[in-house]
Amino acid sequence: MATSTALIVIAGMAVVTFLTRVPLVLLAARRLRLPRALDHVLEQIPIAAFAAIVFPAVLQPHGETDITASNLYLYAAAATVAVALVVRRGILVPIVVGVTVAIALRGLT
């Protein structure tokens, strides 16, 4: 790609990024209250992003879908979900349990 084309692409991405953030900045400046449903959806975005990272790693550890008993990451994920359902507060304890189970299972096999 030529330098001038790269600079045009970078400038275009900067403009698009800027334009997608301006409405939120304006809303924050006016201290407007968002509708309750929209506020709830926006609260779920970090969870969805985390799931988008974790699920492929658990279900496709070697690049191909592996939903068999030999996939140790499934056991670690199940332990993580079980602890998350019991603890119900915060995500740190379930993550620590999941990582610990994954490391222990890898060490045993």
Biopython code that builds the backbone (N, CA, C, O; Angstrom):
import numpy as np
from Bio.PDB.StructureBuilder import StructureBuilder

atoms = [
    (1, "MET", "N", (0.849, -1.168, 0.000)),
    (1, "MET", "CA", (0.000, 0.000, 0.000)),
    (1, "MET", "C", (0.897, 1.233, 0.000)),
    (1, "MET", "O", (1.872, 1.306, 0.747)),
    (2, "ALA", "N", (0.562, 2.173, -0.826)),
    (2, "ALA", "CA", (1.343, 3.402, -0.918)),
    (2, "ALA", "C", (1.145, 4.235, 0.339)),
    (2, "ALA", "O", (0.132, 4.115, 1.028)),
    (3, "THR", "N", (2.127, 5.079, 0.624)),
    (3, "THR", "CA", (2.072, 5.908, 1.829)),
    (3, "THR", "C", (0.857, 6.820, 1.825)),
    (3, "THR", "O", (0.202, 6.978, 2.855)),
    (4, "SER", "N", (0.545, 7.423, 0.685)),
    (4, "SER", "CA", (-0.602, 8.331, 0.628)),
    (4, "SER", "C", (-1.913, 7.574, 0.873)),
    (4, "SER", "O", (-2.809, 8.092, 1.540)),
    (5, "THR", "N", (-2.027, 6.374, 0.349)),
    (5, "THR", "CA", (-3.235, 5.569, 0.577)),
    (5, "THR", "C", (-3.347, 5.202, 2.051)),
    (5, "THR", "O", (-4.434, 5.258, 2.626)),
    (6, "ALA", "N", (-2.228, 4.829, 2.665)),
    (6, "ALA", "CA", (-2.230, 4.481, 4.087)),
    (6, "ALA", "C", (-2.654, 5.677, 4.930)),
    (6, "ALA", "O", (-3.428, 5.522, 5.874)),
    (7, "LEU", "N", (-2.168, 6.846, 4.609)),
    (7, "LEU", "CA", (-2.537, 8.047, 5.368)),
    (7, "LEU", "C", (-4.025, 8.367, 5.206)),
    (7, "LEU", "O", (-4.671, 8.790, 6.164)),
    (8, "ILE", "N", (-4.568, 8.171, 4.016)),
    (8, "ILE", "CA", (-5.994, 8.407, 3.800)),
    (8, "ILE", "C", (-6.826, 7.416, 4.610)),
    (8, "ILE", "O", (-7.835, 7.789, 5.209)),
    (9, "VAL", "N", (-6.405, 6.163, 4.627)),
    (9, "VAL", "CA", (-7.112, 5.140, 5.410)),
    (9, "VAL", "C", (-7.052, 5.473, 6.896)),
    (9, "VAL", "O", (-8.065, 5.371, 7.588)),
    (10, "ILE", "N", (-5.894, 5.866, 7.396)),
    (10, "ILE", "CA", (-5.742, 6.225, 8.810)),
    (10, "ILE", "C", (-6.618, 7.425, 9.150)),
    (10, "ILE", "O", (-7.282, 7.435, 10.187)),
    (11, "ALA", "N", (-6.624, 8.440, 8.281)),
    (11, "ALA", "CA", (-7.462, 9.626, 8.521)),
    (11, "ALA", "C", (-8.937, 9.255, 8.517)),
    (11, "ALA", "O", (-9.705, 9.765, 9.333)),
    (12, "GLY", "N", (-9.343, 8.375, 7.611)),
    (12, "GLY", "CA", (-10.736, 7.936, 7.565)),
    (12, "GLY", "C", (-11.129, 7.192, 8.827)),
    (12, "GLY", "O", (-12.215, 7.406, 9.367)),
    (13, "MET", "N", (-10.246, 6.314, 9.301)),
    (13, "MET", "CA", (-10.537, 5.576, 10.539)),
    (13, "MET", "C", (-10.623, 6.529, 11.725)),
    (13, "MET", "O", (-11.448, 6.330, 12.617)),
    (14, "ALA", "N", (-9.792, 7.549, 11.748)),
    (14, "ALA", "CA", (-9.834, 8.534, 12.836)),
    (14, "ALA", "C", (-11.163, 9.288, 12.827)),
    (14, "ALA", "O", (-11.760, 9.518, 13.879)),
    (15, "VAL", "N", (-11.621, 9.670, 11.639)),
    (15, "VAL", "CA", (-12.899, 10.389, 11.532)),
    (15, "VAL", "C", (-14.053, 9.506, 11.992)),
    (15, "VAL", "O", (-14.916, 9.957, 12.745)),
    (16, "VAL", "N", (-14.074, 8.257, 11.548)),
    (16, "VAL", "CA", (-15.146, 7.340, 11.945)),
    (16, "VAL", "C", (-15.120, 7.111, 13.450)),
    (16, "VAL", "O", (-16.170, 7.105, 14.093)),
    (17, "THR", "N", (-13.948, 6.924, 14.014)),
    (17, "THR", "CA", (-13.824, 6.726, 15.454)),
    (17, "THR", "C", (-14.329, 7.955, 16.210)),
    (17, "THR", "O", (-15.052, 7.831, 17.198)),
    (18, "PHE", "N", (-13.949, 9.114, 15.748)),
    (18, "PHE", "CA", (-14.389, 10.366, 16.377)),
    (18, "PHE", "C", (-15.906, 10.498, 16.302)),
    (18, "PHE", "O", (-16.551, 10.822, 17.299)),
    (19, "LEU", "N", (-16.473, 10.250, 15.131)),
    (19, "LEU", "CA", (-17.916, 10.422, 14.954)),
    (19, "LEU", "C", (-18.743, 9.426, 15.764)),
    (19, "LEU", "O", (-19.876, 9.729, 16.137)),
    (20, "THR", "N", (-18.202, 8.260, 16.037)),
    (20, "THR", "CA", (-18.958, 7.305, 16.848)),
    (20, "THR", "C", (-18.921, 7.641, 18.334)),
    (20, "THR", "O", (-19.747, 7.151, 19.105)),
    (21, "ARG", "N", (-17.976, 8.469, 18.732)),
    (21, "ARG", "CA", (-17.864, 8.813, 20.158)),
    (21, "ARG", "C", (-18.510, 10.152, 20.508)),
    (21, "ARG", "O", (-18.832, 10.388, 21.672)),
    (22, "VAL", "N", (-18.701, 11.012, 19.549)),
    (22, "VAL", "CA", (-19.269, 12.335, 19.815)),
    (22, "VAL", "C", (-20.646, 12.249, 20.464)),
    (22, "VAL", "O", (-20.883, 12.955, 21.444)),
    (23, "PRO", "N", (-21.572, 11.415, 19.967)),
    (23, "PRO", "CA", (-22.893, 11.382, 20.618)),
    (23, "PRO", "C", (-22.840, 11.013, 22.098)),
    (23, "PRO", "O", (-23.588, 11.580, 22.895)),
    (24, "LEU", "N", (-21.983, 10.088, 22.477)),
    (24, "LEU", "CA", (-21.879, 9.718, 23.884)),
    (24, "LEU", "C", (-21.297, 10.846, 24.724)),
    (24, "LEU", "O", (-21.712, 11.053, 25.864)),
    (25, "VAL", "N", (-20.350, 11.563, 24.172)),
    (25, "VAL", "CA", (-19.775, 12.707, 24.889)),
    (25, "VAL", "C", (-20.840, 13.772, 25.084)),
    (25, "VAL", "O", (-20.934, 14.364, 26.159)),
    (26, "LEU", "N", (-21.636, 14.020, 24.070)),
    (26, "LEU", "CA", (-22.701, 15.020, 24.182)),
    (26, "LEU", "C", (-23.752, 14.589, 25.208)),
    (26, "LEU", "O", (-24.244, 15.415, 25.977)),
    (27, "LEU", "N", (-24.093, 13.311, 25.221)),
    (27, "LEU", "CA", (-25.042, 12.823, 26.224)),
    (27, "LEU", "C", (-24.491, 12.991, 27.638)),
    (27, "LEU", "O", (-25.219, 13.385, 28.549)),
    (28, "ALA", "N", (-23.217, 12.694, 27.816)),
    (28, "ALA", "CA", (-22.602, 12.821, 29.139)),
    (28, "ALA", "C", (-22.539, 14.277, 29.568)),
    (28, "ALA", "O", (-22.722, 14.580, 30.747)),
    (29, "ALA", "N", (-22.284, 15.180, 28.634)),
    (29, "ALA", "CA", (-22.194, 16.602, 28.958)),
    (29, "ALA", "C", (-23.551, 17.151, 29.384)),
    (29, "ALA", "O", (-23.616, 18.039, 30.234)),
    (30, "ARG", "N", (-24.618, 16.645, 28.813)),
    (30, "ARG", "CA", (-25.956, 17.136, 29.141)),
    (30, "ARG", "C", (-26.541, 16.432, 30.369)),
    (30, "ARG", "O", (-27.593, 16.830, 30.868)),
    (31, "ARG", "N", (-25.878, 15.408, 30.846)),
    (31, "ARG", "CA", (-26.350, 14.634, 32.002)),
    (31, "ARG", "C", (-27.741, 14.052, 31.766)),
    (31, "ARG", "O", (-28.577, 14.012, 32.669)),
    (32, "LEU", "N", (-27.969, 13.603, 30.535)),
    (32, "LEU", "CA", (-29.250, 12.985, 30.223)),
    (32, "LEU", "C", (-29.295, 11.571, 30.785)),
    (32, "LEU", "O", (-28.287, 10.866, 30.816)),
    (33, "ARG", "N", (-30.449, 11.183, 31.216)),
    (33, "ARG", "CA", (-30.648, 9.825, 31.699)),
    (33, "ARG", "C", (-31.038, 8.958, 30.516)),
    (33, "ARG", "O", (-31.947, 9.299, 29.759)),
    (34, "LEU", "N", (-30.349, 7.837, 30.360)),
    (34, "LEU", "CA", (-30.684, 6.904, 29.294)),
    (34, "LEU", "C", (-31.890, 6.080, 29.705)),
    (34, "LEU", "O", (-32.126, 5.879, 30.896)),
    (35, "PRO", "N", (-32.647, 5.606, 28.744)),
    (35, "PRO", "CA", (-33.743, 4.696, 29.099)),
    (35, "PRO", "C", (-33.196, 3.479, 29.841)),
    (35, "PRO", "O", (-32.077, 3.033, 29.590)),
    (36, "ARG", "N", (-33.990, 2.963, 30.742)),
    (36, "ARG", "CA", (-33.545, 1.857, 31.601)),
    (36, "ARG", "C", (-33.079, 0.640, 30.790)),
    (36, "ARG", "O", (-32.072, 0.017, 31.128)),
    (37, "ALA", "N", (-33.810, 0.305, 29.725)),
    (37, "ALA", "CA", (-33.446, -0.857, 28.895)),
    (37, "ALA", "C", (-32.100, -0.637, 28.216)),
    (37, "ALA", "O", (-31.277, -1.552, 28.178)),
    (38, "LEU", "N", (-31.858, 0.560, 27.679)),
    (38, "LEU", "CA", (-30.588, 0.854, 27.020)),
    (38, "LEU", "C", (-29.450, 0.851, 28.027)),
    (38, "LEU", "O", (-28.357, 0.369, 27.730)),
    (39, "ASP", "N", (-29.699, 1.381, 29.206)),
    (39, "ASP", "CA", (-28.676, 1.375, 30.250)),
    (39, "ASP", "C", (-28.304, -0.060, 30.631)),
    (39, "ASP", "O", (-27.129, -0.359, 30.843)),
    (40, "HIS", "N", (-29.285, -0.937, 30.718)),
    (40, "HIS", "CA", (-29.029, -2.353, 31.042)),
    (40, "HIS", "C", (-28.204, -3.017, 29.937)),
    (40, "HIS", "O", (-27.275, -3.772, 30.224)),
    (41, "VAL", "N", (-28.537, -2.741, 28.688)),
    (41, "VAL", "CA", (-27.788, -3.312, 27.560)),
    (41, "VAL", "C", (-26.337, -2.846, 27.603)),
    (41, "VAL", "O", (-25.426, -3.650, 27.406)),
    (42, "LEU", "N", (-26.115, -1.582, 27.854)),
    (42, "LEU", "CA", (-24.751, -1.046, 27.894)),
    (42, "LEU", "C", (-23.947, -1.640, 29.050)),
    (42, "LEU", "O", (-22.729, -1.784, 28.945)),
    (43, "GLU", "N", (-24.614, -1.985, 30.145)),
    (43, "GLU", "CA", (-23.914, -2.621, 31.268)),
    (43, "GLU", "C", (-23.423, -4.019, 30.907)),
    (43, "GLU", "O", (-22.445, -4.493, 31.486)),
    (44, "GLN", "N", (-24.081, -4.685, 29.965)),
    (44, "GLN", "CA", (-23.749, -6.061, 29.597)),
    (44, "GLN", "C", (-22.607, -6.158, 28.582)),
    (44, "GLN", "O", (-22.111, -7.256, 28.332)),
    (45, "ILE", "N", (-22.187, -5.057, 28.003)),
    (45, "ILE", "CA", (-21.157, -5.093, 26.964)),
    (45, "ILE", "C", (-19.845, -5.700, 27.465)),
    (45, "ILE", "O", (-19.280, -6.528, 26.750)),
    (46, "PRO", "N", (-19.324, -5.350, 28.638)),
    (46, "PRO", "CA", (-18.081, -5.998, 29.079)),
    (46, "PRO", "C", (-18.222, -7.516, 29.222)),
    (46, "PRO", "O", (-17.281, -8.248, 28.916)),
    (47, "ILE", "N", (-19.364, -7.991, 29.674)),
    (47, "ILE", "CA", (-19.584, -9.421, 29.810)),
    (47, "ILE", "C", (-19.590, -10.081, 28.442)),
    (47, "ILE", "O", (-19.014, -11.154, 28.261)),
    (48, "ALA", "N", (-20.241, -9.441, 27.480)),
    (48, "ALA", "CA", (-20.293, -9.996, 26.128)),
    (48, "ALA", "C", (-18.907, -10.032, 25.498)),
    (48, "ALA", "O", (-18.557, -10.994, 24.814)),
    (49, "ALA", "N", (-18.117, -8.984, 25.727)),
    (49, "ALA", "CA", (-16.754, -8.968, 25.178)),
    (49, "ALA", "C", (-15.910, -10.070, 25.805)),
    (49, "ALA", "O", (-15.130, -10.726, 25.115)),
    (50, "PHE", "N", (-16.062, -10.272, 27.097)),
    (50, "PHE", "CA", (-15.330, -11.334, 27.784)),
    (50, "PHE", "C", (-15.730, -12.701, 27.236)),
    (50, "PHE", "O", (-14.876, -13.556, 27.002)),
    (51, "ALA", "N", (-17.025, -12.903, 27.035)),
    (51, "ALA", "CA", (-17.506, -14.176, 26.490)),
    (51, "ALA", "C", (-16.986, -14.406, 25.080)),
    (51, "ALA", "O", (-16.665, -15.536, 24.713)),
    (52, "ALA", "N", (-16.901, -13.343, 24.288)),
    (52, "ALA", "CA", (-16.391, -13.483, 22.918)),
    (52, "ALA", "C", (-14.932, -13.915, 22.898)),
    (52, "ALA", "O", (-14.478, -14.513, 21.922)),
    (53, "ILE", "N", (-14.207, -13.628, 23.941)),
    (53, "ILE", "CA", (-12.804, -14.052, 24.036)),
    (53, "ILE", "C", (-12.721, -15.474, 24.593)),
    (53, "ILE", "O", (-11.933, -16.285, 24.106)),
    (54, "VAL", "N", (-13.520, -15.776, 25.597)),
    (54, "VAL", "CA", (-13.399, -17.043, 26.314)),
    (54, "VAL", "C", (-13.999, -18.226, 25.556)),
    (54, "VAL", "O", (-13.362, -19.276, 25.469)),
    (55, "PHE", "N", (-15.198, -18.087, 25.009)),
    (55, "PHE", "CA", (-15.865, -19.228, 24.392)),
    (55, "PHE", "C", (-15.062, -19.878, 23.272)),
    (55, "PHE", "O", (-14.953, -21.104, 23.256)),
    (56, "PRO", "N", (-14.495, -19.123, 22.337)),
    (56, "PRO", "CA", (-13.681, -19.794, 21.309)),
    (56, "PRO", "C", (-12.480, -20.535, 21.905)),
    (56, "PRO", "O", (-12.109, -21.606, 21.423)),
    (57, "ALA", "N", (-11.881, -19.974, 22.940)),
    (57, "ALA", "CA", (-10.720, -20.632, 23.559)),
    (57, "ALA", "C", (-11.125, -21.941, 24.237)),
    (57, "ALA", "O", (-10.351, -22.898, 24.246)),
    (58, "VAL", "N", (-12.316, -21.989, 24.795)),
    (58, "VAL", "CA", (-12.781, -23.206, 25.475)),
    (58, "VAL", "C", (-13.274, -24.239, 24.473)),
    (58, "VAL", "O", (-12.943, -25.420, 24.582)),
    (59, "LEU", "N", (-14.058, -23.803, 23.506)),
    (59, "LEU", "CA", (-14.677, -24.745, 22.582)),
    (59, "LEU", "C", (-13.782, -25.128, 21.406)),
    (59, "LEU", "O", (-14.002, -26.164, 20.779)),
    (60, "GLN", "N", (-12.783, -24.310, 21.099)),
    (60, "GLN", "CA", (-11.879, -24.596, 19.986)),
    (60, "GLN", "C", (-10.429, -24.408, 20.422)),
    (60, "GLN", "O", (-9.743, -23.529, 19.901)),
    (61, "PRO", "N", (-9.955, -25.205, 21.354)),
    (61, "PRO", "CA", (-8.612, -24.970, 21.888)),
    (61, "PRO", "C", (-7.483, -25.166, 20.874)),
    (61, "PRO", "O", (-6.407, -24.590, 21.032)),
    (62, "HIS", "N", (-7.713, -25.958, 19.857)),
    (62, "HIS", "CA", (-6.672, -26.205, 18.857)),
    (62, "HIS", "C", (-7.119, -25.768, 17.469)),
    (62, "HIS", "O", (-6.615, -26.266, 16.462)),
    (63, "GLY", "N", (-8.068, -24.837, 17.418)),
    (63, "GLY", "CA", (-8.527, -24.314, 16.148)),
    (63, "GLY", "C", (-9.702, -25.055, 15.544)),
    (63, "GLY", "O", (-10.277, -24.598, 14.556)),
    (64, "GLU", "N", (-10.065, -26.177, 16.111)),
    (64, "GLU", "CA", (-11.217, -26.951, 15.650)),
    (64, "GLU", "C", (-12.129, -27.219, 16.846)),
    (64, "GLU", "O", (-11.656, -27.413, 17.966)),
    (65, "THR", "N", (-13.414, -27.229, 16.602)),
    (65, "THR", "CA", (-14.368, -27.446, 17.683)),
    (65, "THR", "C", (-14.128, -28.806, 18.345)),
    (65, "THR", "O", (-14.068, -29.843, 17.684)),
    (66, "ASP", "N", (-13.994, -28.763, 19.665)),
    (66, "ASP", "CA", (-13.705, -29.978, 20.435)),
    (66, "ASP", "C", (-14.627, -30.024, 21.642)),
    (66, "ASP", "O", (-14.337, -29.438, 22.686)),
    (67, "ILE", "N", (-15.749, -30.732, 21.486)),
    (67, "ILE", "CA", (-16.704, -30.876, 22.592)),
    (67, "ILE", "C", (-16.692, -32.344, 23.007)),
    (67, "ILE", "O", (-17.711, -33.034, 22.950)),
    (68, "THR", "N", (-15.526, -32.798, 23.420)),
    (68, "THR", "CA", (-15.363, -34.180, 23.853)),
    (68, "THR", "C", (-14.845, -34.207, 25.285)),
    (68, "THR", "O", (-14.459, -33.174, 25.832)),
    (69, "ALA", "N", (-14.837, -35.370, 25.876)),
    (69, "ALA", "CA", (-14.362, -35.517, 27.249)),
    (69, "ALA", "C", (-12.869, -35.236, 27.376)),
    (69, "ALA", "O", (-12.385, -34.996, 28.482)),
    (70, "SER", "N", (-12.137, -35.260, 26.281)),
    (70, "SER", "CA", (-10.697, -35.008, 26.346)),
    (70, "SER", "C", (-10.363, -33.517, 26.361)),
    (70, "SER", "O", (-9.204, -33.155, 26.563)),
    (71, "ASN", "N", (-11.346, -32.652, 26.153)),
    (71, "ASN", "CA", (-11.125, -31.209, 26.191)),
    (71, "ASN", "C", (-11.153, -30.747, 27.649)),
    (71, "ASN", "O", (-12.219, -30.559, 28.234)),
    (72, "LEU", "N", (-9.978, -30.570, 28.214)),
    (72, "LEU", "CA", (-9.867, -30.204, 29.630)),
    (72, "LEU", "C", (-10.419, -28.813, 29.922)),
    (72, "LEU", "O", (-10.837, -28.535, 31.047)),
    (73, "TYR", "N", (-10.424, -27.942, 28.922)),
    (73, "TYR", "CA", (-10.934, -26.587, 29.128)),
    (73, "TYR", "C", (-12.433, -26.596, 29.430)),
    (73, "TYR", "O", (-12.928, -25.690, 30.099)),
    (74, "LEU", "N", (-13.156, -27.599, 28.949)),
    (74, "LEU", "CA", (-14.578, -27.698, 29.270)),
    (74, "LEU", "C", (-14.795, -27.936, 30.765)),
    (74, "LEU", "O", (-15.722, -27.385, 31.358)),
    (75, "TYR", "N", (-13.941, -28.753, 31.365)),
    (75, "TYR", "CA", (-14.043, -29.004, 32.808)),
    (75, "TYR", "C", (-13.732, -27.726, 33.606)),
    (75, "TYR", "O", (-14.407, -27.414, 34.587)),
    (76, "ALA", "N", (-12.709, -27.004, 33.169)),
    (76, "ALA", "CA", (-12.358, -25.756, 33.846)),
    (76, "ALA", "C", (-13.489, -24.739, 33.695)),
    (76, "ALA", "O", (-13.802, -24.012, 34.638)),
    (77, "ALA", "N", (-14.102, -24.685, 32.508)),
    (77, "ALA", "CA", (-15.224, -23.768, 32.294)),
    (77, "ALA", "C", (-16.419, -24.155, 33.160)),
    (77, "ALA", "O", (-17.093, -23.288, 33.716)),
    (78, "ALA", "N", (-16.680, -25.452, 33.274)),
    (78, "ALA", "CA", (-17.793, -25.913, 34.116)),
    (78, "ALA", "C", (-17.555, -25.559, 35.588)),
    (78, "ALA", "O", (-18.480, -25.147, 36.288)),
    (79, "ALA", "N", (-16.326, -25.720, 36.048)),
    (79, "ALA", "CA", (-15.996, -25.350, 37.427)),
    (79, "ALA", "C", (-16.162, -23.839, 37.631)),
    (79, "ALA", "O", (-16.648, -23.394, 38.671)),
    (80, "THR", "N", (-15.760, -23.076, 36.646)),
    (80, "THR", "CA", (-15.888, -21.615, 36.729)),
    (80, "THR", "C", (-17.351, -21.201, 36.816)),
    (80, "THR", "O", (-17.712, -20.355, 37.634)),
    (81, "VAL", "N", (-18.187, -21.791, 35.979)),
    (81, "VAL", "CA", (-19.617, -21.460, 35.996)),
    (81, "VAL", "C", (-20.245, -21.875, 37.323)),
    (81, "VAL", "O", (-21.053, -21.133, 37.881)),
    (82, "ALA", "N", (-19.885, -23.043, 37.831)),
    (82, "ALA", "CA", (-20.436, -23.508, 39.112)),
    (82, "ALA", "C", (-20.078, -22.553, 40.239)),
    (82, "ALA", "O", (-20.930, -22.203, 41.056)),
    (83, "VAL", "N", (-18.826, -22.132, 40.287)),
    (83, "VAL", "CA", (-18.403, -21.196, 41.335)),
    (83, "VAL", "C", (-19.083, -19.847, 41.150)),
    (83, "VAL", "O", (-19.477, -19.217, 42.132)),
    (84, "ALA", "N", (-19.229, -19.395, 39.914)),
    (84, "ALA", "CA", (-19.886, -18.109, 39.659)),
    (84, "ALA", "C", (-21.342, -18.135, 40.110)),
    (84, "ALA", "O", (-21.857, -17.130, 40.601)),
    (85, "LEU", "N", (-22.010, -19.278, 39.947)),
    (85, "LEU", "CA", (-23.399, -19.389, 40.389)),
    (85, "LEU", "C", (-23.515, -19.393, 41.909)),
    (85, "LEU", "O", (-24.516, -18.935, 42.460)),
    (86, "VAL", "N", (-22.498, -19.906, 42.584)),
    (86, "VAL", "CA", (-22.526, -19.954, 44.051)),
    (86, "VAL", "C", (-22.115, -18.613, 44.640)),
    (86, "VAL", "O", (-22.764, -18.114, 45.559)),
    (87, "VAL", "N", (-21.046, -18.029, 44.119)),
    (87, "VAL", "CA", (-20.497, -16.799, 44.699)),
    (87, "VAL", "C", (-21.400, -15.604, 44.426)),
    (87, "VAL", "O", (-21.690, -14.828, 45.336)),
    (88, "ARG", "N", (-21.845, -15.449, 43.184)),
    (88, "ARG", "CA", (-22.777, -14.389, 42.778)),
    (88, "ARG", "C", (-22.258, -12.961, 42.924)),
    (88, "ARG", "O", (-22.983, -12.023, 42.590)),
    (89, "ARG", "N", (-21.056, -12.763, 43.402)),
    (89, "ARG", "CA", (-20.521, -11.405, 43.529)),
    (89, "ARG", "C", (-19.123, -11.386, 42.950)),
    (89, "ARG", "O", (-18.248, -12.134, 43.386)),
    (90, "GLY", "N", (-18.921, -10.546, 41.986)),
    (90, "GLY", "CA", (-17.606, -10.389, 41.401)),
    (90, "GLY", "C", (-17.246, -11.531, 40.478)),
    (90, "GLY", "O", (-17.893, -12.578, 40.463)),
    (91, "ILE", "N", (-16.205, -11.306, 39.713)),
    (91, "ILE", "CA", (-15.787, -12.297, 38.732)),
    (91, "ILE", "C", (-14.399, -12.843, 39.053)),
    (91, "ILE", "O", (-13.946, -13.799, 38.424)),
    (92, "LEU", "N", (-13.731, -12.245, 40.022)),
    (92, "LEU", "CA", (-12.358, -12.633, 40.331)),
    (92, "LEU", "C", (-12.266, -14.075, 40.853)),
    (92, "LEU", "O", (-11.425, -14.844, 40.389)),
    (93, "VAL", "N", (-13.106, -14.439, 41.794)),
    (93, "VAL", "CA", (-13.038, -15.793, 42.371)),
    (93, "VAL", "C", (-13.323, -16.858, 41.310)),
    (93, "VAL", "O", (-12.567, -17.826, 41.220)),
    (94, "PRO", "N", (-14.383, -16.722, 40.501)),
    (94, "PRO", "CA", (-14.591, -17.733, 39.461)),
    (94, "PRO", "C", (-13.430, -17.830, 38.466)),
    (94, "PRO", "O", (-13.081, -18.931, 38.040)),
    (95, "ILE", "N", (-12.836, -16.714, 38.096)),
    (95, "ILE", "CA", (-11.706, -16.748, 37.164)),
    (95, "ILE", "C", (-10.520, -17.467, 37.794)),
    (95, "ILE", "O", (-9.869, -18.278, 37.136)),
    (96, "VAL", "N", (-10.235, -17.180, 39.053)),
    (96, "VAL", "CA", (-9.124, -17.849, 39.737)),
    (96, "VAL", "C", (-9.375, -19.352, 39.818)),
    (96, "VAL", "O", (-8.462, -20.149, 39.603)),
    (97, "VAL", "N", (-10.602, -19.734, 40.126)),
    (97, "VAL", "CA", (-10.939, -21.162, 40.183)),
    (97, "VAL", "C", (-10.769, -21.802, 38.813)),
    (97, "VAL", "O", (-10.185, -22.880, 38.710)),
    (98, "GLY", "N", (-11.264, -21.165, 37.764)),
    (98, "GLY", "CA", (-11.146, -21.713, 36.422)),
    (98, "GLY", "C", (-9.708, -21.888, 35.985)),
    (98, "GLY", "O", (-9.347, -22.922, 35.423)),
    (99, "VAL", "N", (-8.886, -20.884, 36.238)),
    (99, "VAL", "CA", (-7.467, -20.975, 35.870)),
    (99, "VAL", "C", (-6.778, -22.060, 36.683)),
    (99, "VAL", "O", (-5.972, -22.822, 36.150)),
    (100, "THR", "N", (-7.090, -22.131, 37.968)),
    (100, "THR", "CA", (-6.482, -23.152, 38.824)),
    (100, "THR", "C", (-6.864, -24.564, 38.362)),
    (100, "THR", "O", (-6.012, -25.450, 38.297)),
    (101, "VAL", "N", (-8.125, -24.765, 38.046)),
    (101, "VAL", "CA", (-8.581, -26.075, 37.559)),
    (101, "VAL", "C", (-7.892, -26.410, 36.229)),
    (101, "VAL", "O", (-7.453, -27.542, 36.028)),
    (102, "ALA", "N", (-7.798, -25.444, 35.334)),
    (102, "ALA", "CA", (-7.150, -25.681, 34.043)),
    (102, "ALA", "C", (-5.689, -26.055, 34.225)),
    (102, "ALA", "O", (-5.197, -26.976, 33.574)),
    (103, "ILE", "N", (-4.998, -25.351, 35.101)),
    (103, "ILE", "CA", (-3.569, -25.657, 35.355)),
    (103, "ILE", "C", (-3.424, -27.031, 36.000)),
    (103, "ILE", "O", (-2.538, -27.805, 35.637)),
    (104, "ALA", "N", (-4.303, -27.328, 36.962)),
    (104, "ALA", "CA", (-4.225, -28.635, 37.632)),
    (104, "ALA", "C", (-4.490, -29.776, 36.646)),
    (104, "ALA", "O", (-3.785, -30.785, 36.662)),
    (105, "LEU", "N", (-5.503, -29.619, 35.788)),
    (105, "LEU", "CA", (-5.802, -30.660, 34.824)),
    (105, "LEU", "C", (-4.677, -30.839, 33.808)),
    (105, "LEU", "O", (-4.365, -31.959, 33.404)),
    (106, "ARG", "N", (-4.076, -29.725, 33.401)),
    (106, "ARG", "CA", (-2.943, -29.828, 32.454)),
    (106, "ARG", "C", (-1.759, -30.531, 33.123)),
    (106, "ARG", "O", (-1.031, -31.285, 32.476)),
    (107, "GLY", "N", (-1.575, -30.282, 34.402)),
    (107, "GLY", "CA", (-0.484, -30.925, 35.128)),
    (107, "GLY", "C", (-0.694, -32.409, 35.339)),
    (107, "GLY", "O", (0.269, -33.175, 35.399)),
    (108, "LEU", "N", (-1.970, -32.827, 35.454)),
    (108, "LEU", "CA", (-2.269, -34.231, 35.682)),
    (108, "LEU", "C", (-2.218, -35.078, 34.412)),
    (108, "LEU", "O", (-2.087, -36.300, 34.476)),
    (109, "THR", "N", (-2.324, -34.416, 33.258)),
    (109, "THR", "CA", (-2.329, -35.193, 32.001)),
    (109, "THR", "C", (-1.021, -35.070, 31.266)),
    (109, "THR", "O", (-0.857, -35.657, 30.196)),
]
sb = StructureBuilder()
sb.init_structure("model")
sb.init_model(0)
sb.init_chain("A")
sb.init_seg("    ")
for serial, (resi, resn, name, xyz) in enumerate(atoms, 1):
    if name == "N":
        sb.init_residue(resn, " ", resi, " ")
    sb.init_atom(name, np.array(xyz, "f"), 0.0, 1.0, " ", f" {name:<3s}", serial, name[0])
structure = sb.get_structure()
